[in-house]
Each structure stands twice: as structure tokens, then as C-alpha cells.
């Protein structure tokens, strides 16, 4: 995949709408940047940090001249000041609510800890946007096959009645990468 970093923006400074967009969101420190890097096949394109809250703006990546991947600031725990976290939340809300080229949202969650109360709130809110939502359960490599199946069953039960799809993923092994790309392709062209 040919990928180009476009830039970092607030919701009010975004470039004019153009290509279809897929947003990537989730709690701070669940592996959003690792997910983006694995998905696009370029280590280090999105900065990976062990400190929660490093993504502070909307980061745009143009992929294959066909769509934009938008890495959103995380929600939940962060060492950033409260006022800055509130600005991120306003930016994400404004972007997700009004961006006309947004086609779908990928919500990242750590399979070992998903869903938290804030994850469920995000899913409920995203469901009101009338756009496809894919829940990507990262860090599947940290569990055995049986434990992954058990977690999927538990999570599916918790999300029953909510219109989202789930996909197991590992940035370390590439598990689920092809399926996520397929979902993006269908969502962008759909």
C-alpha cells in the first residue's frame, strides 16, 4: 500500500474534504498507532509510545490515492492536562459528527480488557452516527487460541443488539490485517 502522511490537524483546521475517510479511535494506550502501522505496512509511520495520550491531533494518512486513514486522539487515561483532553474530545466529536467524507469508524480495543464503560459509551455514541463501525480487538497474540475464542464469545454477548462488527487483530503477527483491509475497501466503495 502506498501511504503518505498528510499532517496533524484540529477539527477546525482540517484540509477540505476530498477522498473518503476511515477514522481510527479507541482508548489511550490500546495500540492504535501499532494498528495503523501494521495496517499500512509501514513501521514508524504512526508514532508508537508507551505513554498514554501521545496522539493529540487528528493525524491524516493518504492511502493508495483511494482513501484517508484518520488516527484520532484516544479517550480515557492520559497524562495530559484535563483542558487539553477536553479539547481532544471536542475535536473528535466535531470531526465524527460533521465530516461529510467520513465513511466508517474503526474502534480499537485491547481484547484482554474490552469493553470498558468508556468503550461501551463510545460504541453507543458511534451507533448514532449512522456509519459502519468495526471493533478491532488488538493484542490477540497475548492470549492463547482458546482464550481468544472465549473473549470473542463474551464480547459478542456484551455487544448483542448493537450494530457493529468485530475483528480479532495482532499488530505483532498480522492476524486480522487482511480482514480489516477488506472491511475498509467495502466501506470506502460501498
C-alpha positions in Angstrom: 0.0 0.0 0.0 1.3 3.4 -0.9 0.9 5.7 2.1 1.7 9.4 2.7 1.4 11.3 6.0 -0.7 14.4 5.2 -0.5 16.2 8.5 -1.9 16.7 12.0 -4.9 18.9 12.4 -7.6 20.1 14.8 -11.2 19.7 13.6 -11.3 23.3 12.6 -8.0 23.2 10.6 -8.6 20.1 8.6 -8.0 20.3 4.8 -11.1 20.5 2.6 -13.0 17.2 2.2 -11.7 15.0 -0.6 -11.1 11.3 -0.5 -13.4 9.0 1.6 -12.1 8.8 5.2 -11.9 6.0 7.7 -11.4 7.1 11.3 -9.4 5.0 13.9 -10.3 5.7 17.5 -10.1 4.0 20.9 -8.9 4.4 24.5 -5.4 5.7 25.1 -2.8 3.0 25.1 -4.7 0.2 23.4 -2.4 0.0 20.4 -4.0 2.4 17.9 -0.6 3.5 16.4 0.6 -0.1 16.2 -2.6 -1.0 14.5 -2.2 1.8 11.9 1.4 0.9 11.3 0.6 -2.8 10.8 -2.4 -2.0 8.6 -0.5 0.2 6.2 2.6 -1.9 6.4 5.0 0.8 7.4 6.7 0.7 10.8 7.1 4.1 12.4 4.5 5.9 10.2 2.3 6.5 13.3 4.3 7.1 16.4 4.1 4.4 19.0 4.5 5.3 22.7 4.2 3.5 26.0 2.8 6.8 27.4 -1.0 7.1 27.0 -2.3 10.2 25.2 0.6 10.9 22.7 -1.8 11.3 19.8 -3.1 14.8 20.4 -4.5 15.8 17.0 -6.3 14.3 14.0 -3.5 12.6 12.0 -4.3 12.1 8.3 -2.7 9.4 6.2 -3.5 9.1 2.5 -3.6 5.5 1.3 -3.3 4.4 -2.3 -4.8 7.6 -3.6 -8.2 6.0 -2.7 -8.9 6.9 1.0 -7.7 8.7 4.0 -7.0 7.0 7.3 -7.6 9.4 10.2 -5.9 8.5 13.5 -7.9 10.1 16.3 -6.7 11.1 19.8 -7.6 8.4 22.4 -10.1 8.7 25.2 -9.7 7.7 28.8 -6.5 7.7 30.8 -3.8 10.2 29.7 -1.1 12.2 31.5 -2.1 15.3 29.5 -3.8 18.2 31.3 -7.6 18.0 31.7 -8.2 21.0 29.5 -6.2 19.5 26.7 -8.1 16.2 26.9 -11.3 18.2 26.7 -10.1 19.9 23.6 -9.3 16.5 22.0 -12.8 15.2 22.9 -14.4 18.3 21.2 -12.2 17.9 18.1 -13.1 14.2 17.8 -16.8 14.9 18.4 -16.8 17.7 15.8 -15.0 15.5 13.3 -17.1 12.4 13.7 -20.3 14.3 13.8 -19.8 16.6 10.8 -17.1 15.3 8.4 -19.0 14.6 5.1 -16.3 12.3 3.7 -16.2 10.1 6.8 -17.4 6.6 5.6 -16.7 4.5 8.7 -15.1 4.2 12.1 -12.7 1.5 13.4 -12.8 1.4 17.2 -9.7 -0.3 18.7 -9.9 -2.2 21.9 -7.5 -4.5 23.8 -9.1 -8.0 23.7 -7.9 -8.6 27.2 -9.8 -5.6 28.7 -12.5 -4.7 26.3 -15.2 -3.4 26.7 -14.8 -0.8 29.4 -17.5 1.6 30.4 -15.9 4.2 28.2 -15.7 1.7 25.3 -19.4 0.9 25.6 -20.2 4.7 25.7 -18.1 5.2 22.6 -19.9 2.3 20.7 -23.3 3.6 21.7 -22.4 7.2 20.6 -20.9 5.9 17.3 -24.0 3.9 16.6 -26.0 7.1 16.5 -23.8 8.4 13.6 -25.3 6.0 11.0 -21.9 5.0 9.7 -20.4 1.5 9.8 -18.4 0.6 12.9 -15.7 -2.1 13.1 -14.5 -3.1 16.6 -10.9 -4.3 16.2 -9.7 -6.3 19.2 -6.0 -5.9 19.3 -3.2 -7.8 21.2 -4.7 -11.2 20.3 -1.2 -12.6 20.3 -1.1 -12.1 24.1 -3.7 -14.8 24.6 -3.9 -18.4 23.6 -6.4 -19.6 20.9 -8.9 -20.9 23.5 -8.8 -17.7 25.5 -9.3 -15.6 22.3 -12.4 -17.7 21.4 -13.7 -17.3 24.9 -13.2 -13.5 24.9 -14.9 -13.2 21.5 -17.9 -15.1 22.8 -18.0 -12.9 25.9 -17.6 -9.7 23.9 -20.2 -10.7 21.3 -22.7 -11.3 24.1 -22.0 -7.8 25.6 -22.4 -6.2 22.2 -25.5 -8.1 21.1 -28.1 -5.7 19.8 -25.5 -3.2 18.8 -24.8 -2.8 15.1 -21.1 -3.3 15.0 -18.8 -5.9 13.5 -15.8 -7.4 15.5 -12.4 -8.5 14.2 -9.5 -10.0 16.2 -6.2 -8.4 15.4 -2.5 -8.6 16.3 -0.1 -5.9 15.1 2.8 -8.3 16.0 1.7 -11.2 13.9 -0.6 -9.5 11.3 -3.6 -11.6 12.3 -6.7 -9.9 11.0 -4.9 -7.4 8.8 -6.4 -8.8 5.6 -10.0 -8.8 7.0 -9.7 -5.2 8.2 -8.4 -4.1 4.8 -11.4 -5.9 3.2 -13.8 -4.1 5.6 -12.2 -0.7 4.7 -12.3 -1.4 0.9 -16.1 -2.3 1.2 -16.8 0.7 3.4 -15.0 3.2 1.2 -16.5 2.0 -2.0 -19.9 1.0 -0.5 
